[in-house]
Every structure is written in structure tokens, then in C-alpha cells.
Amino acid sequence: MSTPKNIIVTGAGGLIGPMLSKRLLNDGYRVIMTDIVEPIIPKGVKAPENAVCLKGDICDSTFVKTLLDAAQPLHAIYIFHGIMSAGSEANFDLSWKVNIESVHGLLLTLRQTNLGVRVIYSSSQAVYGAPLPPVVTDSVTPTPEGTYGSHKLATEVIINDMHRKGFIDAFIVRFPTLVVRPGAPSNAASSFLSGMIREPMKGEVCVIPLKDRAFKSYICSPSGVIENLVRVLNLASDALPKHIRHINFPGVSASTQALMDGLAKYGGEDKLKLLKEETVPEIERILRSWPQDFDPSTPDRLGLLRDTKPEDLVKEYIDSLTFN
């Protein structure tokens, strides 16, 4: 039996980290899961002995060395840790430390220990801001209007240059908003897009922070993101230009009303009574600075999976409740 390849997942205590780790473990990799809180080995994995959980501060260079030492020889690293949108806006210094400095330090260390290693960095559609066309293409210049998007974009520039120089073999994946996120609400401005499905299904109220049901968000399913992250792991390095490493992950443009319709269809009309529409000006400002739709040409060319209907994302989550 061959020795499993080592993959690191930072931010492994969040949403995507555990889901991706489970998929990678089931695909036969040895996965080193790390976060500021103790990561938990996902339930139902085929080989839990191939999971290593390391609690530590990725901002600490000593811990970074411990992390990398535990993953040699390193096959790839997914960089998922970070401070989310509303949290970054509220605390610029913390966002700078985590979303820029910690990633920069990690990449410089990787240059020394694992030259040319595959790096998959999670960025966000928040790198975009006004003026925006109705559909964002790869040629649209990012002009972020929030701290989170600004810091993500700054890190993207570093990654592009390090890839160009051969220090790392990188892909930058700009996530749409994931719907529906299980678990507790996050400090992301877009948290309500999951909460408006998740909370009513628990019999709890969710506040929608703007009174505009026609407002559209670009969203994708967690299952689609996991599949696409695995596909990116196996992409040829020359699938993108050396100095342009981002992929706008595919999703679907969905209005608030479309998600409400999906909730009524699959969760029951009575759940709509638990949705409260109350304007929160700062959150609404952030939301309206983000794109509402993207051109899928590049992800289609790369063979990535694309969601097609908003109601399917609602159904996936409600079906998971029955399954669980």
C-alpha cells in the first residue's frame, strides 16, 4: 500500500475546512487540519487515522514551523483561515494580521520548506466593488469597498507574484456566498442568506438586513464548492496565466425572494413567518457593493461544477436535515 500524500487545511474548524477534509480523507489523503480552535475529525471518514488535528495560531511563526514539519513531504495546502467580512470591517487591525500578515508569513515559509508546492487560497467576491457591470467577467478590475475585500485582494497580488516567480504553484479561488451554511451564524455580512433558511427550519427567527426582496446575491452550494476545490487541486498549473491565478468559482444569481420561495416550497409556508426584514445600513452597504452575477466561461472551461437553480440549494440543505 502506498503512503498517502499530505495536505494541510488551515481554518479547519470553520465550515468548508471540515467538509473538504472529510472529502480528502475519503479520497485517500493524509490531512493535517489546523485552526485557532481544536479541529475535529469529521464523522464518517474511511480512514480517521490519516487525520492529524493541530490547534495553534497561524500568526505565530513557531507554530507554522510545527505545522509544516507535521506535513512533510507536503503535497498541497488549502489556505482557508481568515476574519470574515463584517468582522474585518469592525476590526481593521485584526483583519490585517490574519488576512494579510499570517498568509504572507506562511507563504514565505513555504518558499523555504516546499518550493513550488500547490497552494489553493480562498478569496472572495468581496474583492469587487463599484462600478460593477450587471455580469462580472474576468476582465473586470477589482475595486473593493470593504476591509475584507481589500485585504483579500492584497494577498492575491502577493500570491500572483510568488507563483510567477516559481516560489509556489498557486490557484486563487474567489468564493461566492455559500448557501446554506449549517451551524451557527457567522460574522459575514452575507450570513442572513443561510440564516433565512437555517433558522426557520429550527423554529427560530432570522433578520434579513435589507427590505428589498429583488436584491440578488451570487451564491453556491457547499457540495459544489467541495467538488470544485478537489478539481482545482488536480488542475494543470498552466490552466491559467502565470500572473493571473484567480478563478471566480461558479454559482447562481439568486434574489432574496427566490430563496424565500425555496423555503416555502421545501420547508413549508409557515416558515416564512420567522423571517423579519429590518434595514441594517452598514450591512446593506457592504452587500450592495458586491457583484450580483458572474460570467462562468472560465470555470466552465476548467471543468468546474456549476449550480443552476437557487431552490436546489435550499432543497440540498433541507434534505440534509432529514438525512442526518
N, C-alpha and C positions, 0 to 999 in steps of 0.2 A: 504494500500500500504506500502511495506517495505521500510525502509530508505536505499538509495543507499550507497554502500561501497565506501570508499575514496581511491583514488590512486593519487600519486604525479608523475608528469612527469617533470624532470629537463631538461634544454636545449629545452624547449617547443617552442622556437622561431626559431628553425632550420628546417630541412626537416622532419625527422622522427617524432619528437615531435608532431607537429600539426596533422599529419596523424594518428598517434597512438591515440592521444587524441580524435579525431573525432570517431574512431572506438570504443574506450572505452565508450564515452558518448552515442553512439548509442546502446551499449550493456547494458546500464543502470547504469553505474558507475558515481560517482561524481568525477570529475577530477580537481586536483589543478595543473595548468600549471604555470611553473616559468622559468624565464630566465633573463639575464642581460638587455635585451630589453623587452619592454612590449609585452607579448604574446597576440595573437589574437584568439578569439573563432572561431573555424573552421566554415565555411559556411555549411549549410545544416544539422546541427545536430538536433536530435529529441528533445533534452531537453537542450537548451543552459543555462537554469537556474542552471543546475548541473555543469557548468564550473566556476572555480574560477581562475582568472589571477593575478599572483603576480610578479611584477617586482622587482628584487633585485640581490644582489651579493652573490652567493652561497659560496664565500670565507669568508663571514662575519658571524661570529657565532651568532650575534644578529638576522640577517635575517633568518638564519637556524632555530632558535627557533620560529620565527614568522611563517615560512613556515610549520613547523611540528604542531604547535598549530592549524593552519587552517585546518589540515587534520586528526583530531582525531575523532573516532578511526581509525588508519591507517591500511588499508588492504594490500597495496603494494606500492613500489616506483620503478620507472624506472629512472636510472641514465644515462642521455644522454648528459649532458653538457660536453664541453671539447674544447681544442685547437687542430685543425686538424694537419695532418702530416707535410705539408710544413711549416705551421705556427709554429709548435713545433720545427722543425729543425732550424728555423730562430731565435727563442726566447726561449732558454732553460729555463730561469727563469720563464717566464710566463707559460710554459707548466708544470713545477714543481708545481707552485702554484695552477693551475687549475686542471690538470690531476692527481695530486697525493694529495697535501695537502687538497684541498677542499673536495675531495671524502673521504679521511681519516677522516676529521673533521665531515662530515655528518654521516659517519658510526658510529663513536664513540658516537655521539649524539643519533642516532637511538638505540644504545645499551642501553642507559639510558631511553629513552622515549617509545620505542616499541620493547622490547626484542623479538627476533625470527621472526621479520617481514619479509615478502617476499621482496627480493631485486633483481632486474634484472639490471645488469650492462652491458653497451655497451662497448665491447672491439673491437679488430680489428685483421685482418690477418697480420697486420704490426708487431705483436709480433714475427713473424718468420723472419729468415734471413739465409744466407748461413752457412753451406752447406745444401741444400734442395734436397730431392728426387723429382722425377717427380710428384708424388702424395703424399701430406701430409696426414698422418694418425694421430690419437690421440696420438700415442707414440712418435712422432717427438718432440724433445726438442726445445722450442722457443729460438732463438738466434737473437734478433732484431738488425738491423743495422741502426736504426734511433732513434732520441729522442722520437718521438711519440710512437713507439712500445715499447721502453724501459720503458717509464712511464706507459703505459697501463699494461705491464707485472708486474711491481712493484705493481700496485694497485690490480691486480689479486691475487698476493700472499697474500696480506692483506685480501682480501675477502675470499679466500680459508680457511685461518686460523680462521677468525671470524665465518664462517659457521661451521667449525669443532667443535668450542667451544660452538656453540649454540647461539651466540650473534645475528646472522641474519640467514635467510633462503634464501640462495642466488643461483642464476644462473648467469653465465658469458656468454654473447653471443658475439662471435667474428664475426663481420660483414664482409662479402665480400664487394666489391665496389658496391654501388647502382647505377644502370643504368636503366632508365635515371632519373637523379635528375632534377626536374623543378626549375625554378627561376634563380638567378644569379650564376655565377661560384663561387666555394668555394676556400679556400686556401689549399685544399688537393692536393697531388701530382697526384692523380688519377682523378682530376676534368675533364680532357680532355675526359675521357671515356663517360661522359654525354654530355660535350660540343660539341663533334663531331656529335652528333645527334641534340641536342637542338639548338645550334647556327645556323646551316644551315637552320633549319626549320623556323628561324626568318629572314633569309636572311643575316646572319652575319657570319664572318669568325671565324673559330676555329683553333688554333695552336695545332698540335699533337707533343709532345715534344721528339719524337724519330722517326728515319727513319727506322722502322722495322715493316712491316705490319704483319709479322708472330708472333710478340710479343703477348703473351697471358696473360690475366688478369682473375682473378676469380671474377665473377660478379653475381648480383641477382637483381630481380625486387623489387621496393618499395612495391608493393602489396603483394609479397611473404613474405617480411620481416615483414610487419604489421601482417599478418596472423600468422606467426611463433611466434612473440612476444606475441600474445594473447594466443597461445597454451602453451608457456613456463610459462605464468602466472598461468596456471592451472595444471602444471606438479606436480606429487608427488615428495616430497623432496628427497626420496630415489631412484629417477631415475638415479642419479649419485653418485659416491663415496663421502664420507663426505669431503675429502680433495682435490678432483679434480672436480671443479664445472663448467668448461668451456664447451661450445658447439660451434663447428665450424659450423656456420649457413650454410645451403646448398646453392649452387649456380651452375653456369655453367662456364666452362673454355672457354673463347672466345678470338680469335685473333682480332687484330685491323682490319684486312681485313674482318673478319666475320661481324663486326659492320658496316663497310663501305658498305658491300653487303646488309645488312638490311636497311641501309639508302637509298640506291639506289632503293631497291625493294618497300619500303613503302613510302618513301619521294620523290623519283624521282632522276634520274641520274644527273640532273642539280645541285643537292645539293652537289655533290662530289667536284665541282669546288671551294667550300668555305672551303675546308679542306687544311691546309698548314702544311707540315711536316718539322719541324725545330728542330734540336737537342738542348736540354737544358740539359747539362751534369749532374747537380745536381739532377734535377727531374728524369732523366733517371736512375741515380744510385739508387735512392730510389725505383723506380718502379721495377727494376731488382732484388732487394733484397727480393721482396715479392713472395709468392707461386703462382704457375700458376694453380694448381688443388688440390682438396681435396677428401679424401675418405668420402663418405656420409653415412657410416654404422651407426654411432651414431645418426645423425639426422633422418635417416630412422627408426631406432629402436624407437626413441622418437615420431614418427608420425608427423614430420615436413614436410612442403611443399617444393618441390624442382623444380626450373626452369630447363628446358631441352634444349632449343634452344636459342642461342643469338638473333636471329632475332625476337623472340617473345617479348623480352624486348624492342626492337626498336618499334615494332608494338603497344605495350601497350601504349607507350608514344605518338606516332603519333595519335593513336585513341583517346587519351585523349584530344588532341588539338581540334579535330573535335567535341567531346562531349561538351567541355567547350565553 
